[in-house]
Every structure is written in C-alpha cells, then in structure tokens.
Amino acid sequence: MKKPFVTKEQIEEIAKSYPTPFHIYDEEGIRENARRLKAAFAWNKGFREYFAVKATPNPFIMKVLQEEGCGFDCSSYTELLLSDEVGAKEHDIMFSSNATPDIDFKKAFELGAIINLDDFTHIDILDKLTGIPETICCRYNPGGEFRTDGSPNVMDTPSDAKYGFTHEQIIDGYRILKEKGAKKFGMHAFLASNTLTNDYYPTLARIMFRIAVEIKEKTGVQLSFINLSGGVGIAYKPDQSQNDIAVIGKKVREAYEEILVPAGMGDVAIFTELGRFMLAPYGMLIAKAIREKHIYKEYIGLDACAANLMRPAIYGAYHHITVLGRENSPCDHKYDITGGLCENCDKFAVDRMLPKIEIGDYIAIHDTGAHGFSMGYNYNGKLRSAELLLRGDGSVKLIRRAETPEDYFATFYFAKGKFDL
Ligand SMILES: *Cc1c(COP(=O)(O)O)cnc(C)c1O
C-alpha cells in the first residue's frame, strides 16, 4: 500500500492559501532518507552524496539536503548558479555535463567545482579554456551491454549511450591529464536508470573498481574518488519492492574490500549522485478533480496536466494515485485521469481502478518529488505550479510560487515592460 504523507484535511487547509495544483514535499521524509543513505556508506571515509540538481532544482530543497551533508551534481550553467546561491563551495559541486558549452566549463572552473569530463576531446577544450584544474574526473562508458549480477536482472546498452570515454580513451585520458598537471583524479559512470534491484550499484562498483586498478597499473594514476552516479530507482508501483539502501551499501563494501583494498586502494572515496532515490517518494502532485466525462470511457479531468508532470505522457510512466479521503473505499471504478492539454497522451493514469471520484475531490499523484516539477513546460500556455514544503511540525512553507501570466509574457517584453510588435 502506498500511503500519502498528507491527509485530505491537511490539503483542504493548505488549499485555502495555495490553490491546486501544487507539488508538496515532505521534509522529514527527505531528511530520514538522506540519513539512511549516509549510514549505508558510513564504512567509506570520504563518502558523499552529490544530489542531482536536475531532479528537483529548488534551492529550499537543496538547502535541506545540504544540511544533511550533501553536495550538488550540476549539469548546466543555471544549475551551477543555483548551487552557488545555496552556498555550495568548490568541491561541494560536481559538474557532470555533456556537449558542454564553453561558458558552462568556465563557470564550473570559476566556482572550483569538480569537473567531470564527458569526452576525451574535452581534455584539450578545457585546457585551452581554463587550464586543467588540480582535481579532475572522467566519465567512463564500458560499451557493450550492461547486466546486473543477481536477479532480477537490469539490462542496458552503454554502447548506445552518448556519454563518457571508451576504455582505451579513459586510460589515455588519465595519462594526459597527469602530464597536464592534474593531481587528484576521479572516475564516474552511469549505466542504468531507475533500477529496482539492490545489485545495480554493486555490479557497477565492481566494473569501476576493476578498471581503477587497471588505471593504476597502466598509468600510475591512483584515483581519489569513484562516483557511482545516479540510477538507484524507487518503487513507483505499490506491488514493487523498494531497494534497500543498507543492503546496497554493504554489497558495495564487499566489492571494495575484494578489489580495491588488496590493490592498495583502500582510501578511495565513494561518491553518489542520486536524484530520484533522494526525492521522488517525498514529493506529490496535488490536483483537484474539476470535470468528468462519460463517452466510450470514463474520464476525470484534473486542474493539473502533463505540464506539471510529464513522465506519464512521455514514458507511459506509472504514478500511483490516491483519492484523498477515500483511502478506504473500494477501487471499483475504472478511469482515465487526464489533464487538459490538447494532446491525447496527457493522462496521469489509463484504465486505473479507483474509488468513485466526485468533482472537487483532491487527487494525490505519488512519487513526483524527482523529475516531476523540474520537467515541466509551458505548452498550451499552461503555467508552472507552486511548490510547497511540509515541515516536521506540520506547517507548510511556500518554496516556489505558482507562475502567473506575467511570467509567461516576460520573455516578450524587450523594453520597458511592454510589447513592441
Ligand atoms: C540524471 C543524472 C543523475 C541522477 O539520476 P537519478 O536517476 O535521478 O538518480 C545523476 N548523475 C547524472 C550525470 C545524471 O545525468
């Protein structure tokens, strides 16, 4: 059973100040989860989570994670600005980008962020732009197929992915970076997304640990950190079982002790760059049922749409739905739950069995805390919603106001707040 972290009564109260739709985040849930992750990797002295900012780029959420000891993983100029604004300093920031513009590299360098090079050619590009910083990271792509040890298997095809250095390139890369004066080295890889198995990180870690040993043998470069990046998933469906981060941490430790320690590399720090795992379960999109329609199927129309949460529309992703106040009613009605975009894919759920919905009911769409609000857009002139933070004491803080038509028009105002058609 998936249980919302708010009740109907709480939402009725909140909606008096902040009309639906909005995304709401559970601060306590975020903190407790961040602590579980930290505890799972406490065996590793240098362990650090660099929250993937793209998942939930809100400075108030970032502040909460910063208080829990997290750094930030940025992928663009503006995300770098956000991290700077939150007070992240130098190695508190990882910069993992691809097809990276010059100004992004310059900004990352200026902030003293750890730059994670996506490609062999970026070595020369960065060298010409800013010089090679003392600390540098390379992204690895092993090619071929990736399959987790154990079962259930997760598979992906790194050879089709645009990211990273090949095996040969990364070995040359470290050699060249060393010649150019780099002193501290890291390696990064991201081989599968939203994995639902405790074996993803351990399998990835084994691949990376082995190549770290090979790099040391072939180039004399001893890595200071290995970044396992993102990809630990969450159970979007109620019948799926959650990953157990304590088990994941323990299995990575086994690989570490088996491969790195005997190679004299027992001081390598482990970094993670989780986004979804850190935030997804601790955010919900709250909307109101505003229309119903009975044609060939039964439809409930919400005041939210795919512009507020596009995962169902673009990937057919499942997001669990609770009709607030009807948690204990039988799910004996089959609905398509839709938004109002002029796109037939604008459905939060298709053929979903739910309790009978009345107009005015509040609908909680679960697990929208990561890659939810952040993927939003303005199609059909729809405006982005507010974001709210539910605190431990039950109070609610506005952490982003809803957009207004003025925000939408702002990019047409070239001079003095008016059109010049
Ligand atoms: C998207 C991304 C992440 C976070 O991925 P999740 O699946 O949200 O954990 C981490 N690192 C990089 C480089 C990414 O692109």
PDBQT file of the ligand as one rigid body, heavy atoms in Angstrom, charges set to zero:
ROOT
HETATM    1  C1  LIG A 501      20.199  12.287 -14.106  1.00  0.00    +0.000 C 
HETATM    2  C2  LIG A 501      21.542  12.113 -13.534  1.00  0.00    +0.000 A 
HETATM    3  C3  LIG A 501      21.694  11.722 -12.197  1.00  0.00    +0.000 A 
HETATM    4  C4  LIG A 501      20.546  11.354 -11.314  1.00  0.00    +0.000 C 
HETATM    5  O1  LIG A 501      19.856  10.259 -11.789  1.00  0.00    +0.000 OA
HETATM    6  P1  LIG A 501      18.678   9.581 -10.927  1.00  0.00    +0.000 P 
HETATM    7  O2  LIG A 501      18.194   8.511 -11.824  1.00  0.00    +0.000 OA
HETATM    8  O3  LIG A 501      17.702  10.641 -10.658  1.00  0.00    +0.000 OA
HETATM    9  O4  LIG A 501      19.308   9.061  -9.683  1.00  0.00    +0.000 OA
HETATM   10  C5  LIG A 501      22.981  11.647 -11.696  1.00  0.00    +0.000 A 
HETATM   11  N1  LIG A 501      24.056  11.949 -12.460  1.00  0.00    +0.000 NA
HETATM   12  C6  LIG A 501      23.945  12.334 -13.747  1.00  0.00    +0.000 A 
HETATM   13  C7  LIG A 501      25.167  12.669 -14.513  1.00  0.00    +0.000 C 
HETATM   14  C8  LIG A 501      22.691  12.424 -14.319  1.00  0.00    +0.000 A 
HETATM   15  O5  LIG A 501      22.583  12.797 -15.593  1.00  0.00    +0.000 OA
ENDROOT
TORSDOF 0
